[in-house]
Amino acid sequence: MNRLLKRLLDVCIAGAALFFVSPLMAVIALVILLTMGRPVLFCHVRPGYKAKPFMLLKFRTMSYLRDGQGRLLADAERLTPLGKWLRRLSLDEVPQLWNVLRGDMSLVGPRPLLIDYLERYSPEQARRHEVKPGITGWAQVNGRNALNWEQRFRLDVWYVDNWSLGLDVKIIWKTMQNVFKQEGISQRGHVTMPEFTGNDRSGL
C-alpha cells in the first residue's frame, strides 16, 4: 500500500509540475537549440530499480568540443555558461519528470549513477538499487555533490532502510530550500563529482 501511495504521489506531483513548467521548458529548449544546437536533451542509459537500465533525460549543458585528436575535452571545458546556470538552479533535471511519469524513476530516491559503476559497488553499496532512483534524495539534501562517495552511498542505503512517505515529503521540502540556496552543486575542482573508481582505488 505504501509503495502504491508513493507511486500515486509521484504521478500527481510530476504531472502537475510538468503542466506548470512546460512553458519554461519550451524556452530552455529553444535557448539550448539556438546557442548549442541539437540535441537539446542529454539522454543517457542509467541503472534503475534492481539495476534495470533506463534512458535518463536531462537538458544538455555541455558542448561537444574536441581536441586535435578528436577526443572530447574535459567536462569543465565543455560546460557552457547556460549550462552552469541550468545546473545552479537544477533546471537541467526538469525533463526527468517524464522519467517519473513513465515509472523509471521516483521523485525521491538515490540518484541514478553510471552503468559502469555497478561492478565497482560493494554488496552494501549496491543496495541503493533496492528502490527506484529519484530526481532528489536523502544524499542530495545532506550535501549533494559536496559529499564524498562513502558519505553519499551511506546516505543512499540509509534511505533504503528508513523510507517512508513522511520522509519523502521532508526531502522534497528540503530540496526546494536547497535549490534557492544553491549549495553543494559540485566538489572543488570538479563540475559535479569525481569518478567513482571503486572502493579499492577511491579511498573508501
Secondary structure by P-SEA (a helix, b strand, c coil): caaaaaaaaaaaaaaaaaaaaaaaaaaaaaaaaaaccccccbbbbbbccccbbbbbbbccccccccccccccccccccccaaaaaaaaaccccccaaaaaaaccccccccccccccccccccccccccccccccccccccccccccccaaaaaaaaaaaaacccaaaaaaaaaaaaaaaaaccccccccccccccccccccccc
